[in-house]
Amino acid sequence: MLCPLCKKSDSRVLDSRDEEFFVKRRRECLKCKYRFTTFERLEFPKLRVLKRNGLYELFDHDKMARGVRLALEKRPFKTCQIDEIITNIEQKIVQTGKKAITSRDIGEIVVSELKRCDDVAYLRFISVFKNFGSAKKFQKEAEKLSN
């Protein structure tokens, strides 16, 4: 682990906390005494995603997380809660046990998680995911939620 200040690799762990989806470590650089925090999380196996155009690409955590963060933008969620939602989605994707998954399946997992968390974020995401072309489609989806 490189010190963010002096870029030396010698550090010691001062405190370590196991969270549900990651390990949080407080470290101190042995050279410059700078203290910093690291987060360690499990790296998921390489997963291929079959896109709508028929091409495969590697699963991109950042791309999926960006879509979820956009849907939850300006909603009453703390960063740690959003990170937990993203981790839940990623775990559900991995739990499918597939080495390749369709982008549609990933979208459905995201939709179900957002629906559970926040109606507005759900509507934002599904309007893009299902490519709503009119306000009527959006209105029908909103009415489904209120019923």
Sine and cosine of phi, psi and omega as CSV:
sin_phi,cos_phi,sin_psi,cos_psi,sin_omega,cos_omega
0.00,0.00,0.85,-0.53,-0.01,-1.00
-1.00,0.09,0.66,-0.75,0.09,-1.00
-0.93,0.38,0.76,-0.65,0.00,-1.00
-0.92,0.40,-0.33,0.94,-0.05,-1.00
-1.00,-0.03,-0.82,0.57,-0.09,-1.00
-0.96,-0.27,-0.09,1.00,0.06,-1.00
0.92,0.39,0.31,0.95,0.08,-1.00
-1.00,0.08,0.44,-0.90,-0.10,-1.00
-0.99,-0.13,0.03,1.00,0.00,-1.00
-1.00,-0.02,0.93,-0.37,0.07,-1.00
-0.61,-0.79,0.33,-0.95,0.06,-1.00
-0.83,-0.56,0.48,-0.88,0.00,-1.00
-1.00,0.05,0.84,-0.54,0.02,-1.00
-1.00,-0.01,-0.59,0.81,-0.05,-1.00
-0.48,-0.88,0.61,-0.79,0.01,-1.00
-0.71,-0.71,0.77,-0.64,-0.01,-1.00
-0.78,-0.62,0.80,-0.60,0.06,-1.00
-1.00,0.07,0.90,-0.43,0.11,-0.99
-0.99,-0.12,0.01,-1.00,-0.05,-1.00
-0.90,0.44,-0.66,0.75,-0.11,-0.99
-0.89,-0.46,0.02,1.00,-0.01,-1.00
-0.37,-0.93,0.18,-0.98,0.10,-0.99
-0.91,-0.41,0.79,-0.61,0.00,-1.00
-0.98,-0.21,0.82,-0.58,-0.03,-1.00
-0.83,-0.56,0.74,-0.67,0.12,-0.99
-0.99,-0.11,0.82,-0.57,-0.09,-1.00
-0.84,-0.54,0.34,-0.94,0.09,-1.00
-0.73,-0.69,0.77,-0.64,0.05,-1.00
-0.94,0.33,0.76,-0.65,-0.02,-1.00
-0.96,0.27,-0.36,0.93,-0.03,-1.00
-1.00,0.09,-0.83,0.55,-0.11,-0.99
-0.96,-0.27,-0.06,1.00,0.04,-1.00
0.94,0.35,0.21,0.98,0.04,-1.00
-0.94,0.35,0.67,-0.74,0.01,-1.00
-0.96,-0.28,0.67,-0.75,-0.01,-1.00
-0.50,-0.86,0.27,-0.96,-0.04,-1.00
-0.91,-0.41,0.66,-0.75,0.10,-1.00
-0.84,-0.54,0.45,-0.89,0.06,-1.00
-0.85,-0.53,0.80,-0.60,0.03,-1.00
-0.93,-0.38,0.77,-0.64,0.06,-1.00
-0.74,-0.68,0.39,-0.92,-0.01,-1.00
-0.90,0.43,0.72,-0.70,0.09,-1.00
-1.00,0.04,0.84,-0.54,-0.04,-1.00
-0.97,0.24,0.45,-0.89,0.00,-1.00
-0.88,0.48,0.42,-0.91,0.02,-1.00
-0.89,0.46,0.79,-0.62,-0.06,-1.00
-0.80,-0.60,0.73,-0.68,0.03,-1.00
-0.99,-0.10,0.60,-0.80,-0.02,-1.00
-0.90,-0.44,0.81,-0.58,0.08,-1.00
-1.00,0.05,0.92,-0.40,-0.03,-1.00
-0.99,0.16,0.21,-0.98,0.00,-1.00
-0.89,0.46,-0.46,0.89,-0.02,-1.00
-0.99,0.13,0.03,1.00,0.05,-1.00
1.00,-0.03,-0.09,1.00,0.01,-1.00
-1.00,-0.02,0.47,-0.88,0.07,-1.00
-0.98,-0.18,0.54,-0.84,0.16,-0.99
-0.56,-0.83,0.33,-0.94,0.03,-1.00
-0.95,0.31,0.59,-0.81,0.06,-1.00
-0.86,0.51,0.74,-0.67,-0.04,-1.00
-0.90,-0.44,0.97,-0.23,0.00,-1.00
-0.81,0.59,-0.71,0.71,-0.06,-1.00
-0.89,0.45,-0.61,0.79,0.00,-1.00
-0.91,0.41,-0.71,0.71,0.02,-1.00
-0.91,0.42,-0.69,0.72,-0.02,-1.00
-0.89,0.45,-0.61,0.79,0.02,-1.00
-0.88,0.48,-0.67,0.74,0.03,-1.00
-0.90,0.43,-0.65,0.76,0.02,-1.00
-0.93,0.38,-0.69,0.73,0.01,-1.00
-0.88,0.47,-0.63,0.78,0.05,-1.00
-0.89,0.45,-0.66,0.75,0.01,-1.00
-0.91,0.42,-0.55,0.84,-0.03,-1.00
-1.00,-0.06,0.06,1.00,-0.03,-1.00
-0.86,0.51,0.73,-0.69,0.02,-1.00
0.89,0.46,0.38,0.92,0.12,-0.99
-0.99,-0.17,0.32,-0.95,-0.10,-1.00
-0.98,0.19,0.88,0.47,0.02,-1.00
-0.81,-0.59,0.65,-0.76,0.09,-1.00
-0.99,0.14,0.35,-0.94,0.00,-1.00
-0.83,0.56,-0.67,0.74,-0.02,-1.00
-0.91,0.41,-0.54,0.84,0.05,-1.00
-0.94,0.35,-0.64,0.76,0.04,-1.00
-0.91,0.42,-0.67,0.74,0.04,-1.00
-0.88,0.48,-0.60,0.80,0.03,-1.00
-0.92,0.40,-0.65,0.76,0.05,-1.00
-0.88,0.48,-0.71,0.70,0.00,-1.00
-0.89,0.46,-0.68,0.73,0.03,-1.00
-0.90,0.44,-0.66,0.75,0.05,-1.00
-0.86,0.50,-0.69,0.72,0.01,-1.00
-0.89,0.46,-0.72,0.69,-0.02,-1.00
-0.89,0.45,-0.63,0.77,0.04,-1.00
-0.91,0.42,-0.64,0.77,0.04,-1.00
-0.90,0.43,-0.60,0.80,0.04,-1.00
-0.90,0.44,-0.71,0.70,0.00,-1.00
-0.92,0.38,-0.59,0.81,-0.03,-1.00
-0.92,0.38,-0.20,0.98,0.09,-1.00
-0.91,0.42,-0.39,0.92,0.04,-1.00
0.97,0.23,0.13,0.99,-0.03,-1.00
-1.00,0.01,0.51,-0.86,0.12,-0.99
-1.00,0.04,-0.31,0.95,0.07,-1.00
-0.67,-0.74,0.63,-0.78,-0.03,-1.00
-0.64,-0.77,0.51,-0.86,0.01,-1.00
-0.99,0.15,0.46,-0.89,0.05,-1.00
-0.89,0.46,-0.51,0.86,0.05,-1.00
-0.90,0.44,-0.68,0.73,0.03,-1.00
-0.89,0.45,-0.65,0.76,0.05,-1.00
-0.89,0.46,-0.70,0.71,0.02,-1.00
-0.86,0.51,-0.65,0.76,0.01,-1.00
-0.90,0.43,-0.62,0.78,0.04,-1.00
-0.91,0.42,-0.69,0.72,0.03,-1.00
-0.89,0.46,-0.71,0.71,0.00,-1.00
-0.85,0.52,-0.73,0.69,-0.04,-1.00
-0.91,0.42,-0.61,0.80,0.01,-1.00
-0.94,0.35,-0.68,0.73,0.01,-1.00
-0.92,0.39,-0.59,0.81,0.02,-1.00
-0.89,0.46,-0.60,0.80,0.01,-1.00
-0.94,0.35,-0.52,0.86,-0.12,-0.99
-1.00,-0.04,-0.70,0.72,-0.17,-0.98
-0.34,-0.94,0.85,-0.53,-0.04,-1.00
-0.89,0.46,-0.66,0.75,-0.05,-1.00
-0.92,0.39,-0.71,0.70,0.03,-1.00
-0.88,0.47,-0.64,0.77,0.05,-1.00
-0.86,0.51,-0.75,0.66,-0.01,-1.00
-0.90,0.43,-0.64,0.77,0.04,-1.00
-0.87,0.49,-0.74,0.67,-0.06,-1.00
-0.93,0.37,-0.71,0.71,-0.08,-1.00
-0.93,0.37,-0.48,0.88,0.02,-1.00
-0.91,0.42,-0.54,0.84,0.06,-1.00
-0.99,0.13,-0.70,0.71,-0.05,-1.00
-0.87,0.49,-0.68,0.73,-0.01,-1.00
-1.00,-0.07,0.07,1.00,0.09,-1.00
0.81,0.58,0.82,0.57,0.03,-1.00
-0.85,0.52,0.80,-0.60,-0.01,-1.00
-0.99,-0.16,-0.13,0.99,-0.04,-1.00
-0.55,-0.84,0.29,-0.96,0.03,-1.00
-0.93,0.36,-0.45,0.89,0.00,-1.00
-0.89,0.45,-0.67,0.74,0.02,-1.00
-0.90,0.45,-0.66,0.75,0.03,-1.00
-0.89,0.45,-0.69,0.72,-0.02,-1.00
-0.89,0.45,-0.67,0.74,0.02,-1.00
-0.88,0.48,-0.66,0.75,0.00,-1.00
-0.92,0.40,-0.65,0.76,0.03,-1.00
-0.91,0.42,-0.60,0.80,0.04,-1.00
-0.92,0.39,-0.59,0.81,0.07,-1.00
-0.86,0.51,-0.62,0.78,0.00,-1.00
-0.92,0.39,-0.64,0.77,-0.07,-1.00
-0.97,0.24,-0.28,0.96,0.02,-1.00
-1.00,0.08,0.00,0.00,0.00,0.00
